[in-house]
Amino acid sequence: MPISRPLPDYLVRRYRGWKATTYQDNAAWFRHLAESGQHPRAMVIACCDSRVYVTGLFGADEGEFFIHRNIAALVPPFTADEEHHGTSATIEFAVKSLKVAHLIVMAHAGCGGVGGCYDMCLGQAPELEQATSFVGRWMDILTPAFPGLPSGDRATRVQAFEKAAVVTSLTNLMTFPFVREAVEGGMLTLHGLWTDTGEGGLECWDEERGAFLPV
């Protein structure tokens, strides 16, 4: 049995439509991007959730954002152990090779990863506690923030957990020596965002006030 099969028809039709319209109207620009290499101004670490429309949210053009997605937009702490570290490798490439000026961590409302982590912390998601759960072990990055959540109903606490994930990732970013060096040298700025897809809202972490404020 073959592993890879042809694309479904609806994706083929969409591609051909894009090639005949968007690409043809901007062919010179696409060729310029291909020949000159990428020079993104910012890196965005976002959740894999298909509802998080990173480029659409900021009206970004091709080549403007260097985007990395993972479960819950988490950044692990710096670890040099010769293992596989996809997120850390992407950060290293963005900061050291592409020399992006901005590094944005963007979480979102209704994050399934954070919700699962919340349940796991309550002992209500035994499947995530299994040593073989890649999602569960990834979400272990966030579990230290659980005790600091405010009181309230589940929705209130999970939303606070989503925002705590951003702060956790920003804190972990500063454990990377090359990130800290770039930040302290004024060559890189870190930003933490939380977006609400349903309401179209966007909030930014204000470290001095210790709160997320509407953009």
BELLIN-V566076 format. One line per field, one symbol per residue. psi: psi as a letter, one per 40 degrees, with the letter a starting at -180 (. if undefined). A space follows every 10 residues. Layout:
psi->???
This chain:
psi->hidhiiiidd ddddddddde cdddefdddd dddddeiigi dihhhiiehe ehgddddefi ihedhhhhii hefihiihhg eeahgddddd ddddddddfi dihhhhiiif hddddddddd defegddeeh dehddddded dddeeddeii iaiddddddd dddddddddd dddeehdddd ddddeeehhi ihihihddef ihihhhddef ihii.
